[in-house]
Amino acid sequence: MKVVAAYLLAVLGGNTTPSAEDLKDILGSVGAETDDDRIQLLLSEVKGKDITELIASGREKLASVPSGGGAVAVAAPGAGAGAAAPAAAEPKKEEKVEEKEDTDDDMGFAIPSVNEC
């Protein structure tokens, strides 16, 4: 991921075709270790491609990835096919906790008065 980030930083900085040395310089500037194999793999994969098209393509792929959602109902062991399905759990009601407004001008920091010192 850091190699991809270095590549994107180079492109953002105006270098439309960063070299392996450019990426090593960026990674070295923050003290990150460089992996020549990963750098070469990334450069071979993006060679001749427009970065905005690559990002758009990646977004489309991410949009199709499931990110959670409905749970699968599993029957209890030993339940026959004729057993009634358990009732769906009711969604928990969020209890609204009203925050007490502090009207103190000291914002919660008690400042002792002259008489208390």
Biopython code that builds the backbone (N, CA, C, O; Angstrom):
import numpy as np
from Bio.PDB.StructureBuilder import StructureBuilder

atoms = [
    (1, "MET", "N", (0.828, -1.186, 0.000)),
    (1, "MET", "CA", (0.000, 0.000, 0.000)),
    (1, "MET", "C", (0.873, 1.250, 0.000)),
    (1, "MET", "O", (0.534, 2.247, -0.637)),
    (2, "LYS", "N", (2.000, 1.195, 0.718)),
    (2, "LYS", "CA", (2.851, 2.381, 0.769)),
    (2, "LYS", "C", (3.471, 2.678, -0.595)),
    (2, "LYS", "O", (3.751, 3.836, -0.904)),
    (3, "VAL", "N", (3.687, 1.653, -1.407)),
    (3, "VAL", "CA", (4.238, 1.876, -2.752)),
    (3, "VAL", "C", (3.192, 2.578, -3.616)),
    (3, "VAL", "O", (3.519, 3.478, -4.389)),
    (4, "VAL", "N", (1.938, 2.162, -3.479)),
    (4, "VAL", "CA", (0.845, 2.806, -4.221)),
    (4, "VAL", "C", (0.704, 4.255, -3.766)),
    (4, "VAL", "O", (0.511, 5.154, -4.585)),
    (5, "ALA", "N", (0.801, 4.476, -2.458)),
    (5, "ALA", "CA", (0.689, 5.841, -1.934)),
    (5, "ALA", "C", (1.830, 6.710, -2.456)),
    (5, "ALA", "O", (1.613, 7.868, -2.812)),
    (6, "ALA", "N", (3.027, 6.167, -2.502)),
    (6, "ALA", "CA", (4.164, 6.924, -3.026)),
    (6, "ALA", "C", (3.952, 7.253, -4.500)),
    (6, "ALA", "O", (4.267, 8.358, -4.943)),
    (7, "TYR", "N", (3.425, 6.306, -5.252)),
    (7, "TYR", "CA", (3.138, 6.538, -6.664)),
    (7, "TYR", "C", (2.117, 7.660, -6.830)),
    (7, "TYR", "O", (2.290, 8.559, -7.652)),
    (8, "LEU", "N", (1.046, 7.588, -6.032)),
    (8, "LEU", "CA", (0.014, 8.620, -6.118)),
    (8, "LEU", "C", (0.548, 9.985, -5.708)),
    (8, "LEU", "O", (0.174, 10.997, -6.301)),
    (9, "LEU", "N", (1.410, 10.026, -4.710)),
    (9, "LEU", "CA", (2.020, 11.297, -4.309)),
    (9, "LEU", "C", (2.875, 11.873, -5.429)),
    (9, "LEU", "O", (2.862, 13.080, -5.673)),
    (10, "ALA", "N", (3.613, 11.010, -6.105)),
    (10, "ALA", "CA", (4.448, 11.476, -7.217)),
    (10, "ALA", "C", (3.582, 12.049, -8.334)),
    (10, "ALA", "O", (3.891, 13.102, -8.892)),
    (11, "VAL", "N", (2.492, 11.346, -8.657)),
    (11, "VAL", "CA", (1.589, 11.824, -9.713)),
    (11, "VAL", "C", (0.921, 13.125, -9.282)),
    (11, "VAL", "O", (0.784, 14.053, -10.080)),
    (12, "LEU", "N", (0.512, 13.188, -8.034)),
    (12, "LEU", "CA", (-0.111, 14.398, -7.518)),
    (12, "LEU", "C", (0.857, 15.572, -7.564)),
    (12, "LEU", "O", (0.451, 16.719, -7.752)),
    (13, "GLY", "N", (2.119, 15.279, -7.392)),
    (13, "GLY", "CA", (3.150, 16.316, -7.442)),
    (13, "GLY", "C", (3.506, 16.755, -8.858)),
    (13, "GLY", "O", (4.327, 17.656, -9.032)),
    (14, "GLY", "N", (2.908, 16.139, -9.863)),
    (14, "GLY", "CA", (3.131, 16.574, -11.233)),
    (14, "GLY", "C", (3.948, 15.606, -12.065)),
    (14, "GLY", "O", (4.098, 15.830, -13.267)),
    (15, "ASN", "N", (4.478, 14.554, -11.495)),
    (15, "ASN", "CA", (5.264, 13.566, -12.231)),
    (15, "ASN", "C", (4.311, 12.502, -12.752)),
    (15, "ASN", "O", (3.900, 11.613, -12.005)),
    (16, "THR", "N", (3.954, 12.590, -14.040)),
    (16, "THR", "CA", (2.945, 11.682, -14.591)),
    (16, "THR", "C", (3.455, 10.261, -14.780)),
    (16, "THR", "O", (2.657, 9.326, -14.839)),
    (17, "THR", "N", (4.760, 10.082, -14.874)),
    (17, "THR", "CA", (5.329, 8.746, -15.011)),
    (17, "THR", "C", (6.508, 8.593, -14.050)),
    (17, "THR", "O", (7.663, 8.652, -14.472)),
    (18, "PRO", "N", (6.224, 8.398, -12.770)),
    (18, "PRO", "CA", (7.307, 8.269, -11.797)),
    (18, "PRO", "C", (8.121, 6.990, -12.021)),
    (18, "PRO", "O", (7.588, 5.952, -12.412)),
    (19, "SER", "N", (9.406, 7.095, -11.765)),
    (19, "SER", "CA", (10.303, 5.951, -11.898)),
    (19, "SER", "C", (10.447, 5.258, -10.546)),
    (19, "SER", "O", (9.946, 5.737, -9.528)),
    (20, "ALA", "N", (11.138, 4.127, -10.556)),
    (20, "ALA", "CA", (11.396, 3.396, -9.317)),
    (20, "ALA", "C", (12.208, 4.266, -8.362)),
    (20, "ALA", "O", (11.979, 4.240, -7.153)),
    (21, "GLU", "N", (13.138, 5.023, -8.887)),
    (21, "GLU", "CA", (13.957, 5.910, -8.049)),
    (21, "GLU", "C", (13.109, 7.009, -7.422)),
    (21, "GLU", "O", (13.335, 7.391, -6.274)),
    (22, "ASP", "N", (12.144, 7.514, -8.163)),
    (22, "ASP", "CA", (11.245, 8.531, -7.612)),
    (22, "ASP", "C", (10.472, 7.972, -6.419)),
    (22, "ASP", "O", (10.333, 8.634, -5.391)),
    (23, "LEU", "N", (9.973, 6.751, -6.571)),
    (23, "LEU", "CA", (9.217, 6.125, -5.490)),
    (23, "LEU", "C", (10.113, 5.829, -4.291)),
    (23, "LEU", "O", (9.699, 5.997, -3.144)),
    (24, "LYS", "N", (11.335, 5.392, -4.557)),
    (24, "LYS", "CA", (12.281, 5.127, -3.467)),
    (24, "LYS", "C", (12.613, 6.407, -2.716)),
    (24, "LYS", "O", (12.746, 6.397, -1.493)),
    (25, "ASP", "N", (12.746, 7.510, -3.449)),
    (25, "ASP", "CA", (13.025, 8.796, -2.802)),
    (25, "ASP", "C", (11.877, 9.217, -1.892)),
    (25, "ASP", "O", (12.098, 9.682, -0.774)),
    (26, "ILE", "N", (10.661, 9.052, -2.376)),
    (26, "ILE", "CA", (9.486, 9.424, -1.580)),
    (26, "ILE", "C", (9.399, 8.558, -0.335)),
    (26, "ILE", "O", (9.199, 9.069, 0.767)),
    (27, "LEU", "N", (9.548, 7.254, -0.503)),
    (27, "LEU", "CA", (9.468, 6.346, 0.640)),
    (27, "LEU", "C", (10.612, 6.579, 1.614)),
    (27, "LEU", "O", (10.425, 6.513, 2.829)),
    (28, "GLY", "N", (11.795, 6.850, 1.079)),
    (28, "GLY", "CA", (12.950, 7.105, 1.935)),
    (28, "GLY", "C", (12.819, 8.394, 2.718)),
    (28, "GLY", "O", (13.378, 8.515, 3.808)),
    (29, "SER", "N", (12.089, 9.359, 2.181)),
    (29, "SER", "CA", (11.938, 10.646, 2.862)),
    (29, "SER", "C", (11.142, 10.527, 4.161)),
    (29, "SER", "O", (11.251, 11.380, 5.041)),
    (30, "VAL", "N", (10.344, 9.469, 4.275)),
    (30, "VAL", "CA", (9.572, 9.262, 5.501)),
    (30, "VAL", "C", (10.096, 8.072, 6.296)),
    (30, "VAL", "O", (9.480, 7.659, 7.278)),
    (31, "GLY", "N", (11.216, 7.527, 5.879)),
    (31, "GLY", "CA", (11.841, 6.441, 6.611)),
    (31, "GLY", "C", (11.219, 5.080, 6.366)),
    (31, "GLY", "O", (11.437, 4.154, 7.147)),
    (32, "ALA", "N", (10.454, 4.942, 5.306)),
    (32, "ALA", "CA", (9.824, 3.661, 4.996)),
    (32, "ALA", "C", (10.795, 2.788, 4.212)),
    (32, "ALA", "O", (11.582, 3.279, 3.402)),
    (33, "GLU", "N", (10.725, 1.493, 4.467)),
    (33, "GLU", "CA", (11.566, 0.556, 3.736)),
    (33, "GLU", "C", (11.031, 0.401, 2.319)),
    (33, "GLU", "O", (9.825, 0.487, 2.087)),
    (34, "THR", "N", (11.929, 0.175, 1.387)),
    (34, "THR", "CA", (11.514, 0.007, 0.001)),
    (34, "THR", "C", (11.683, -1.444, -0.402)),
    (34, "THR", "O", (12.628, -2.115, 0.012)),
    (35, "ASP", "N", (10.764, -1.914, -1.205)),
    (35, "ASP", "CA", (10.797, -3.271, -1.726)),
    (35, "ASP", "C", (10.829, -3.164, -3.245)),
    (35, "ASP", "O", (9.830, -2.825, -3.880)),
    (36, "ASP", "N", (11.994, -3.458, -3.817)),
    (36, "ASP", "CA", (12.172, -3.297, -5.258)),
    (36, "ASP", "C", (11.191, -4.136, -6.070)),
    (36, "ASP", "O", (10.718, -3.697, -7.119)),
    (37, "ASP", "N", (10.883, -5.339, -5.593)),
    (37, "ASP", "CA", (9.952, -6.202, -6.332)),
    (37, "ASP", "C", (8.561, -5.594, -6.404)),
    (37, "ASP", "O", (7.914, -5.635, -7.451)),
    (38, "ARG", "N", (8.101, -5.031, -5.296)),
    (38, "ARG", "CA", (6.757, -4.424, -5.291)),
    (38, "ARG", "C", (6.721, -3.160, -6.141)),
    (38, "ARG", "O", (5.733, -2.887, -6.824)),
    (39, "ILE", "N", (7.788, -2.405, -6.095)),
    (39, "ILE", "CA", (7.850, -1.183, -6.911)),
    (39, "ILE", "C", (7.804, -1.550, -8.388)),
    (39, "ILE", "O", (7.066, -0.938, -9.160)),
    (40, "GLN", "N", (8.596, -2.552, -8.785)),
    (40, "GLN", "CA", (8.616, -2.964, -10.185)),
    (40, "GLN", "C", (7.269, -3.545, -10.617)),
    (40, "GLN", "O", (6.824, -3.321, -11.743)),
    (41, "LEU", "N", (6.624, -4.292, -9.719)),
    (41, "LEU", "CA", (5.310, -4.850, -10.033)),
    (41, "LEU", "C", (4.295, -3.734, -10.264)),
    (41, "LEU", "O", (3.536, -3.768, -11.233)),
    (42, "LEU", "N", (4.284, -2.756, -9.381)),
    (42, "LEU", "CA", (3.349, -1.640, -9.537)),
    (42, "LEU", "C", (3.615, -0.885, -10.833)),
    (42, "LEU", "O", (2.688, -0.594, -11.588)),
    (43, "LEU", "N", (4.871, -0.571, -11.087)),
    (43, "LEU", "CA", (5.199, 0.185, -12.295)),
    (43, "LEU", "C", (4.838, -0.584, -13.560)),
    (43, "LEU", "O", (4.417, 0.019, -14.548)),
    (44, "SER", "N", (4.997, -1.906, -13.545)),
    (44, "SER", "CA", (4.629, -2.690, -14.728)),
    (44, "SER", "C", (3.108, -2.731, -14.912)),
    (44, "SER", "O", (2.623, -2.779, -16.042)),
    (45, "GLU", "N", (2.359, -2.713, -13.812)),
    (45, "GLU", "CA", (0.903, -2.760, -13.893)),
    (45, "GLU", "C", (0.303, -1.437, -14.358)),
    (45, "GLU", "O", (-0.731, -1.439, -15.027)),
    (46, "VAL", "N", (0.921, -0.318, -14.024)),
    (46, "VAL", "CA", (0.345, 0.986, -14.368)),
    (46, "VAL", "C", (0.993, 1.619, -15.594)),
    (46, "VAL", "O", (0.609, 2.713, -16.007)),
    (47, "LYS", "N", (1.958, 0.946, -16.165)),
    (47, "LYS", "CA", (2.680, 1.503, -17.322)),
    (47, "LYS", "C", (1.722, 1.795, -18.475)),
    (47, "LYS", "O", (0.990, 0.919, -18.935)),
    (48, "GLY", "N", (1.746, 3.034, -18.923)),
    (48, "GLY", "CA", (0.927, 3.449, -20.054)),
    (48, "GLY", "C", (-0.536, 3.680, -19.741)),
    (48, "GLY", "O", (-1.337, 3.879, -20.654)),
    (49, "LYS", "N", (-0.905, 3.657, -18.456)),
    (49, "LYS", "CA", (-2.310, 3.854, -18.085)),
    (49, "LYS", "C", (-2.475, 5.200, -17.392)),
    (49, "LYS", "O", (-1.573, 5.690, -16.713)),
    (50, "ASP", "N", (-3.648, 5.779, -17.585)),
    (50, "ASP", "CA", (-3.977, 7.049, -16.949)),
    (50, "ASP", "C", (-4.435, 6.795, -15.525)),
    (50, "ASP", "O", (-5.287, 5.939, -15.285)),
    (51, "ILE", "N", (-3.871, 7.539, -14.575)),
    (51, "ILE", "CA", (-4.172, 7.301, -13.159)),
    (51, "ILE", "C", (-5.640, 7.563, -12.830)),
    (51, "ILE", "O", (-6.214, 6.868, -11.992)),
    (52, "THR", "N", (-6.249, 8.546, -13.471)),
    (52, "THR", "CA", (-7.661, 8.821, -13.174)),
    (52, "THR", "C", (-8.558, 7.675, -13.643)),
    (52, "THR", "O", (-9.563, 7.371, -13.000)),
    (53, "GLU", "N", (-8.200, 7.039, -14.760)),
    (53, "GLU", "CA", (-8.959, 5.886, -15.233)),
    (53, "GLU", "C", (-8.772, 4.698, -14.301)),
    (53, "GLU", "O", (-9.716, 3.947, -14.055)),
    (54, "LEU", "N", (-7.557, 4.522, -13.779)),
    (54, "LEU", "CA", (-7.295, 3.437, -12.839)),
    (54, "LEU", "C", (-8.103, 3.614, -11.554)),
    (54, "LEU", "O", (-8.663, 2.654, -11.024)),
    (55, "ILE", "N", (-8.155, 4.842, -11.066)),
    (55, "ILE", "CA", (-8.917, 5.116, -9.846)),
    (55, "ILE", "C", (-10.402, 4.891, -10.088)),
    (55, "ILE", "O", (-11.084, 4.313, -9.242)),
    (56, "ALA", "N", (-10.909, 5.338, -11.224)),
    (56, "ALA", "CA", (-12.323, 5.149, -11.551)),
    (56, "ALA", "C", (-12.651, 3.664, -11.659)),
    (56, "ALA", "O", (-13.700, 3.221, -11.190)),
    (57, "SER", "N", (-11.769, 2.907, -12.267)),
    (57, "SER", "CA", (-11.971, 1.465, -12.393)),
    (57, "SER", "C", (-11.973, 0.801, -11.021)),
    (57, "SER", "O", (-12.769, -0.102, -10.763)),
    (58, "GLY", "N", (-11.088, 1.245, -10.151)),
    (58, "GLY", "CA", (-11.031, 0.707, -8.798)),
    (58, "GLY", "C", (-12.279, 1.010, -8.005)),
    (58, "GLY", "O", (-12.749, 0.172, -7.236)),
    (59, "ARG", "N", (-12.820, 2.201, -8.184)),
    (59, "ARG", "CA", (-14.059, 2.562, -7.481)),
    (59, "ARG", "C", (-15.215, 1.681, -7.918)),
    (59, "ARG", "O", (-16.035, 1.269, -7.097)),
    (60, "GLU", "N", (-15.282, 1.389, -9.220)),
    (60, "GLU", "CA", (-16.350, 0.522, -9.721)),
    (60, "GLU", "C", (-16.236, -0.869, -9.113)),
    (60, "GLU", "O", (-17.241, -1.484, -8.758)),
    (61, "LYS", "N", (-15.002, -1.360, -8.996)),
    (61, "LYS", "CA", (-14.799, -2.688, -8.418)),
    (61, "LYS", "C", (-15.158, -2.692, -6.937)),
    (61, "LYS", "O", (-15.759, -3.649, -6.451)),
    (62, "LEU", "N", (-14.799, -1.644, -6.223)),
    (62, "LEU", "CA", (-15.120, -1.570, -4.801)),
    (62, "LEU", "C", (-16.614, -1.446, -4.561)),
    (62, "LEU", "O", (-17.120, -1.916, -3.542)),
    (63, "ALA", "N", (-17.324, -0.820, -5.488)),
    (63, "ALA", "CA", (-18.763, -0.642, -5.329)),
    (63, "ALA", "C", (-19.486, -1.982, -5.355)),
    (63, "ALA", "O", (-20.556, -2.115, -4.761)),
    (64, "SER", "N", (-18.921, -2.976, -6.034)),
    (64, "SER", "CA", (-19.575, -4.274, -6.135)),
    (64, "SER", "C", (-19.206, -5.211, -4.986)),
    (64, "SER", "O", (-19.741, -6.316, -4.899)),
    (65, "VAL", "N", (-18.303, -4.788, -4.107)),
    (65, "VAL", "CA", (-17.897, -5.622, -2.981)),
    (65, "VAL", "C", (-18.901, -5.461, -1.852)),
    (65, "VAL", "O", (-19.191, -4.340, -1.434)),
    (66, "PRO", "N", (-19.436, -6.575, -1.353)),
    (66, "PRO", "CA", (-20.368, -6.459, -0.232)),
    (66, "PRO", "C", (-19.652, -5.939, 1.005)),
    (66, "PRO", "O", (-18.519, -6.327, 1.292)),
    (67, "SER", "N", (-20.318, -5.069, 1.722)),
    (67, "SER", "CA", (-19.686, -4.477, 2.902)),
    (67, "SER", "C", (-20.542, -4.660, 4.136)),
    (67, "SER", "O", (-20.741, -3.721, 4.907)),
    (68, "GLY", "N", (-21.044, -5.857, 4.325)),
    (68, "GLY", "CA", (-21.881, -6.130, 5.494)),
    (68, "GLY", "C", (-23.333, -6.184, 5.079)),
    (68, "GLY", "O", (-23.664, -6.219, 3.894)),
    (69, "GLY", "N", (-24.164, -6.190, 6.053)),
    (69, "GLY", "CA", (-25.576, -6.180, 5.728)),
    (69, "GLY", "C", (-26.321, -7.229, 6.500)),
    (69, "GLY", "O", (-26.032, -7.482, 7.670)),
    (70, "GLY", "N", (-27.273, -7.836, 5.851)),
    (70, "GLY", "CA", (-28.161, -8.779, 6.512)),
    (70, "GLY", "C", (-27.450, -10.018, 7.012)),
    (70, "GLY", "O", (-26.492, -10.497, 6.406)),
    (71, "ALA", "N", (-27.936, -10.523, 8.126)),
    (71, "ALA", "CA", (-27.392, -11.739, 8.704)),
    (71, "ALA", "C", (-28.181, -12.935, 8.199)),
    (71, "ALA", "O", (-29.356, -12.809, 7.855)),
    (72, "VAL", "N", (-27.549, -14.073, 8.154)),
    (72, "VAL", "CA", (-28.193, -15.287, 7.707)),
    (72, "VAL", "C", (-28.786, -15.995, 8.915)),
    (72, "VAL", "O", (-28.097, -16.210, 9.912)),
    (73, "ALA", "N", (-30.052, -16.354, 8.829)),
    (73, "ALA", "CA", (-30.708, -17.062, 9.931)),
    (73, "ALA", "C", (-30.310, -18.529, 9.867)),
    (73, "ALA", "O", (-30.379, -19.146, 8.804)),
    (74, "VAL", "N", (-29.896, -19.088, 10.994)),
    (74, "VAL", "CA", (-29.477, -20.475, 11.063)),
    (74, "VAL", "C", (-30.419, -21.196, 12.005)),
    (74, "VAL", "O", (-30.664, -20.730, 13.118)),
    (75, "ALA", "N", (-30.954, -22.339, 11.566)),
    (75, "ALA", "CA", (-31.867, -23.118, 12.395)),
    (75, "ALA", "C", (-31.090, -23.777, 13.519)),
    (75, "ALA", "O", (-29.937, -24.171, 13.345)),
    (76, "ALA", "N", (-31.725, -23.892, 14.664)),
    (76, "ALA", "CA", (-31.090, -24.533, 15.816)),
    (76, "ALA", "C", (-30.901, -26.009, 15.519)),
    (76, "ALA", "O", (-31.714, -26.595, 14.806)),
    (77, "PRO", "N", (-29.852, -26.626, 16.046)),
    (77, "PRO", "CA", (-29.648, -28.053, 15.805)),
    (77, "PRO", "C", (-30.835, -28.861, 16.310)),
    (77, "PRO", "O", (-31.347, -28.604, 17.400)),
    (78, "GLY", "N", (-31.265, -29.820, 15.534)),
    (78, "GLY", "CA", (-32.371, -30.676, 15.928)),
    (78, "GLY", "C", (-33.729, -30.128, 15.531)),
    (78, "GLY", "O", (-34.738, -30.812, 15.706)),
    (79, "ALA", "N", (-33.785, -28.936, 15.013)),
    (79, "ALA", "CA", (-35.063, -28.366, 14.605)),
    (79, "ALA", "C", (-35.477, -29.019, 13.299)),
    (79, "ALA", "O", (-34.701, -29.061, 12.344)),
    (80, "GLY", "N", (-36.687, -29.523, 13.260)),
    (80, "GLY", "CA", (-37.176, -30.179, 12.062)),
    (80, "GLY", "C", (-37.604, -29.181, 11.018)),
    (80, "GLY", "O", (-37.654, -27.976, 11.262)),
    (81, "ALA", "N", (-37.910, -29.700, 9.862)),
    (81, "ALA", "CA", (-38.328, -28.828, 8.769)),
    (81, "ALA", "C", (-39.652, -28.168, 9.074)),
    (81, "ALA", "O", (-39.937, -27.085, 8.564)),
    (82, "GLY", "N", (-40.481, -28.816, 9.916)),
    (82, "GLY", "CA", (-41.785, -28.266, 10.233)),
    (82, "GLY", "C", (-41.755, -27.298, 11.394)),
    (82, "GLY", "O", (-42.789, -26.737, 11.756)),
    (83, "ALA", "N", (-40.584, -27.088, 11.989)),
    (83, "ALA", "CA", (-40.502, -26.186, 13.137)),
    (83, "ALA", "C", (-40.749, -24.760, 12.698)),
    (83, "ALA", "O", (-40.353, -24.338, 11.612)),
    (84, "ALA", "N", (-41.410, -24.035, 13.570)),
    (84, "ALA", "CA", (-41.703, -22.640, 13.248)),
    (84, "ALA", "C", (-40.417, -21.828, 13.281)),
    (84, "ALA", "O", (-39.541, -22.064, 14.112)),
    (85, "ALA", "N", (-40.317, -20.885, 12.385)),
    (85, "ALA", "CA", (-39.143, -20.018, 12.348)),
    (85, "ALA", "C", (-39.201, -19.071, 13.528)),
    (85, "ALA", "O", (-40.274, -18.567, 13.860)),
    (86, "PRO", "N", (-38.067, -18.818, 14.170)),
    (86, "PRO", "CA", (-38.084, -17.893, 15.299)),
    (86, "PRO", "C", (-38.446, -16.491, 14.834)),
    (86, "PRO", "O", (-38.128, -16.077, 13.719)),
    (87, "ALA", "N", (-39.109, -15.791, 15.708)),
    (87, "ALA", "CA", (-39.523, -14.425, 15.371)),
    (87, "ALA", "C", (-38.282, -13.563, 15.162)),
    (87, "ALA", "O", (-37.268, -13.732, 15.840)),
    (88, "ALA", "N", (-38.380, -12.660, 14.232)),
    (88, "ALA", "CA", (-37.256, -11.764, 13.963)),
    (88, "ALA", "C", (-37.027, -10.876, 15.171)),
    (88, "ALA", "O", (-37.966, -10.362, 15.778)),
    (89, "ALA", "N", (-35.789, -10.713, 15.496)),
    (89, "ALA", "CA", (-35.454, -9.880, 16.650)),
    (89, "ALA", "C", (-35.814, -8.441, 16.350)),
    (89, "ALA", "O", (-35.557, -7.928, 15.261)),
    (90, "GLU", "N", (-36.406, -7.808, 17.327)),
    (90, "GLU", "CA", (-36.763, -6.409, 17.143)),
    (90, "GLU", "C", (-35.499, -5.567, 17.220)),
    (90, "GLU", "O", (-34.630, -5.831, 18.051)),
    (91, "PRO", "N", (-35.386, -4.566, 16.372)),
    (91, "PRO", "CA", (-34.208, -3.714, 16.452)),
    (91, "PRO", "C", (-34.187, -2.983, 17.788)),
    (91, "PRO", "O", (-35.216, -2.537, 18.296)),
    (92, "LYS", "N", (-32.999, -2.877, 18.329)),
    (92, "LYS", "CA", (-32.863, -2.204, 19.624)),
    (92, "LYS", "C", (-33.170, -0.727, 19.472)),
    (92, "LYS", "O", (-32.764, -0.074, 18.510)),
    (93, "LYS", "N", (-33.888, -0.234, 20.437)),
    (93, "LYS", "CA", (-34.202, 1.188, 20.429)),
    (93, "LYS", "C", (-33.052, 1.920, 21.094)),
    (93, "LYS", "O", (-32.610, 1.568, 22.188)),
    (94, "GLU", "N", (-32.591, 2.924, 20.421)),
    (94, "GLU", "CA", (-31.516, 3.719, 21.000)),
    (94, "GLU", "C", (-32.103, 4.645, 22.046)),
    (94, "GLU", "O", (-33.033, 5.407, 21.781)),
    (95, "GLU", "N", (-31.546, 4.563, 23.224)),
    (95, "GLU", "CA", (-32.008, 5.445, 24.276)),
    (95, "GLU", "C", (-31.314, 6.777, 24.117)),
    (95, "GLU", "O", (-30.091, 6.871, 24.006)),
    (96, "LYS", "N", (-32.126, 7.778, 24.111)),
    (96, "LYS", "CA", (-31.576, 9.109, 23.932)),
    (96, "LYS", "C", (-31.159, 9.645, 25.291)),
    (96, "LYS", "O", (-31.982, 9.833, 26.187)),
    (97, "VAL", "N", (-29.867, 9.885, 25.420)),
    (97, "VAL", "CA", (-29.350, 10.411, 26.672)),
    (97, "VAL", "C", (-29.158, 11.903, 26.488)),
    (97, "VAL", "O", (-28.382, 12.365, 25.651)),
    (98, "GLU", "N", (-29.884, 12.622, 27.290)),
    (98, "GLU", "CA", (-29.774, 14.068, 27.184)),
    (98, "GLU", "C", (-28.569, 14.530, 27.975)),
    (98, "GLU", "O", (-28.408, 14.217, 29.155)),
    (99, "GLU", "N", (-27.736, 15.278, 27.295)),
    (99, "GLU", "CA", (-26.558, 15.797, 27.960)),
    (99, "GLU", "C", (-26.924, 17.043, 28.740)),
    (99, "GLU", "O", (-27.636, 17.922, 28.255)),
    (100, "LYS", "N", (-26.424, 17.094, 29.941)),
    (100, "LYS", "CA", (-26.689, 18.237, 30.792)),
    (100, "LYS", "C", (-25.808, 19.389, 30.323)),
    (100, "LYS", "O", (-24.591, 19.256, 30.194)),
    (101, "GLU", "N", (-26.439, 20.491, 30.079)),
    (101, "GLU", "CA", (-25.682, 21.646, 29.634)),
    (101, "GLU", "C", (-25.060, 22.340, 30.832)),
    (101, "GLU", "O", (-25.737, 22.656, 31.811)),
    (102, "ASP", "N", (-23.779, 22.565, 30.737)),
    (102, "ASP", "CA", (-23.094, 23.302, 31.787)),
    (102, "ASP", "C", (-23.256, 24.788, 31.524)),
    (102, "ASP", "O", (-22.958, 25.289, 30.440)),
    (103, "THR", "N", (-23.728, 25.462, 32.529)),
    (103, "THR", "CA", (-23.903, 26.894, 32.367)),
    (103, "THR", "C", (-22.774, 27.669, 33.030)),
    (103, "THR", "O", (-22.776, 28.900, 33.049)),
    (104, "ASP", "N", (-21.817, 26.937, 33.571)),
    (104, "ASP", "CA", (-20.687, 27.617, 34.205)),
    (104, "ASP", "C", (-19.841, 28.303, 33.146)),
    (104, "ASP", "O", (-19.589, 27.746, 32.078)),
    (105, "ASP", "N", (-19.419, 29.484, 33.445)),
    (105, "ASP", "CA", (-18.573, 30.214, 32.510)),
    (105, "ASP", "C", (-17.146, 29.682, 32.503)),
    (105, "ASP", "O", (-16.377, 29.994, 31.594)),
    (106, "ASP", "N", (-16.780, 28.878, 33.511)),
    (106, "ASP", "CA", (-15.415, 28.394, 33.599)),
    (106, "ASP", "C", (-15.207, 27.094, 32.806)),
    (106, "ASP", "O", (-14.124, 26.513, 32.859)),
    (107, "MET", "N", (-16.211, 26.642, 32.086)),
    (107, "MET", "CA", (-16.153, 25.459, 31.237)),
    (107, "MET", "C", (-15.713, 24.217, 31.998)),
    (107, "MET", "O", (-14.997, 23.377, 31.452)),
    (108, "GLY", "N", (-16.127, 24.094, 33.234)),
    (108, "GLY", "CA", (-15.825, 22.909, 34.000)),
    (108, "GLY", "C", (-14.543, 22.986, 34.795)),
    (108, "GLY", "O", (-14.247, 22.081, 35.575)),
    (109, "PHE", "N", (-13.784, 24.032, 34.619)),
    (109, "PHE", "CA", (-12.561, 24.212, 35.381)),
    (109, "PHE", "C", (-12.880, 25.116, 36.561)),
    (109, "PHE", "O", (-13.127, 26.311, 36.399)),
    (110, "ALA", "N", (-12.870, 24.531, 37.735)),
    (110, "ALA", "CA", (-13.198, 25.300, 38.928)),
    (110, "ALA", "C", (-12.007, 26.175, 39.298)),
    (110, "ALA", "O", (-10.897, 25.687, 39.511)),
    (111, "ILE", "N", (-12.256, 27.447, 39.368)),
    (111, "ILE", "CA", (-11.220, 28.382, 39.754)),
    (111, "ILE", "C", (-11.548, 28.847, 41.162)),
    (111, "ILE", "O", (-12.599, 29.444, 41.397)),
    (112, "PRO", "N", (-10.636, 28.571, 42.110)),
    (112, "PRO", "CA", (-10.938, 28.947, 43.489)),
    (112, "PRO", "C", (-11.020, 30.464, 43.626)),
    (112, "PRO", "O", (-10.274, 31.222, 43.006)),
    (113, "SER", "N", (-11.959, 30.860, 44.464)),
    (113, "SER", "CA", (-12.081, 32.297, 44.714)),
    (113, "SER", "C", (-10.993, 32.736, 45.680)),
    (113, "SER", "O", (-10.291, 31.907, 46.259)),
    (114, "VAL", "N", (-10.863, 34.008, 45.844)),
    (114, "VAL", "CA", (-9.845, 34.563, 46.716)),
    (114, "VAL", "C", (-10.050, 34.079, 48.149)),
    (114, "VAL", "O", (-9.072, 33.847, 48.860)),
    (115, "ASN", "N", (-11.291, 33.923, 48.585)),
    (115, "ASN", "CA", (-11.597, 33.501, 49.950)),
    (115, "ASN", "C", (-11.214, 32.055, 50.188)),
    (115, "ASN", "O", (-10.945, 31.683, 51.330)),
    (116, "GLU", "N", (-11.178, 31.186, 49.110)),
    (116, "GLU", "CA", (-10.860, 29.778, 49.262)),
    (116, "GLU", "C", (-9.367, 29.505, 49.302)),
    (116, "GLU", "O", (-8.964, 28.417, 49.713)),
    (117, "CYS", "N", (-8.535, 30.443, 48.896)),
    (117, "CYS", "CA", (-7.093, 30.231, 48.835)),
    (117, "CYS", "C", (-6.485, 30.290, 50.163)),
    (117, "CYS", "O", (-5.272, 30.131, 50.294)),
]
sb = StructureBuilder()
sb.init_structure("model")
sb.init_model(0)
sb.init_chain("A")
sb.init_seg("    ")
for serial, (resi, resn, name, xyz) in enumerate(atoms, 1):
    if name == "N":
        sb.init_residue(resn, " ", resi, " ")
    sb.init_atom(name, np.array(xyz, "f"), 0.0, 1.0, " ", f" {name:<3s}", serial, name[0])
structure = sb.get_structure()
